[in-house]
Amino acid sequence: MNAVDPSTDDQTDGIARIDGIGDTRRALGAFLRARRGRVAPENVGLAGGRRRRVRGLRREELAQLAGISVDYYVRLEQGRATQPSPEVLDALAGALGLDTAERRHLATLAAARREPAPRARVSPLLQRVLDSLAHLPAFATDHRLDVVAWNSLGAELVGGLAAPARRDPNNARYLFLDPASRVVHPEWRDRAAEAVGQLRVAAGNYPDDAELTALITELSAHSAEFREIWATGEIVMCAAGRKQLRHPVAGLLTLDFETLHVPAAPGETGLVVHVFSAEEDTPEATALAELAAAVANA
């Protein structure tokens, strides 16, 4: 796969600008193109084979499956059609096999709302809650994936958040531009996909956020893997489950995690609190307790 061409729309000041970031109409077209390229023709009753010149569905095939004109669909992909109806969006989502999160993102791009860039605020109460979880690693991120708050154990577990010299406080920049992240996160590809999926949602919600645009542009310019994942159009939201993390002292840990959403006040961004834990009477629980004691005594 060419990791550059599918994900770049133009050049700005010599730096690749991807998917119409800051331009919701072009972002809508880029998302549709990416998802169209992921639908296997044979899965929707069409002939596949090696002789096809495009990956996934052709424009006219998707238009036919969605029951809309080819001309209208082409204008959607090119950013020349604005605010498609809910019925059109539902038909496209069905033809593309989008899940709930992807459908929500499609609707956000189609609405083309211009939300002002929100600011992140960590309340004293939230910090007290994080600090009270002394035996559970925890940290909070904003929509740009900046880690804006943490407790001591959480900071230590994910590469040293409390020491800026150890790692970048932005999770996406850390994942894609710092090789150390691949040691801390053995399941690096999954973590990278989550980060890209969340940034894509944020870019759709806040197209006028200059800091977010700069971050995505930076990652696109310096990481071929970021460009490759972005080009897939993936929407991967982090909710709950299990993750592996490797710590130089505690070793490889498989931990349960949960994400808790802190509602946003007007003009602010909602924060996401990530909390890790281990089942009782497991080697992970023992290792986590020992790490918590070491951090507390440091």
Order of alpha helices (4+ residues) and beta strands (2+ residues): beta-beta-alpha-alpha-alpha-alpha-alpha-alpha-beta-beta-alpha-alpha-alpha-alpha-alpha-alpha-beta-beta-beta-alpha
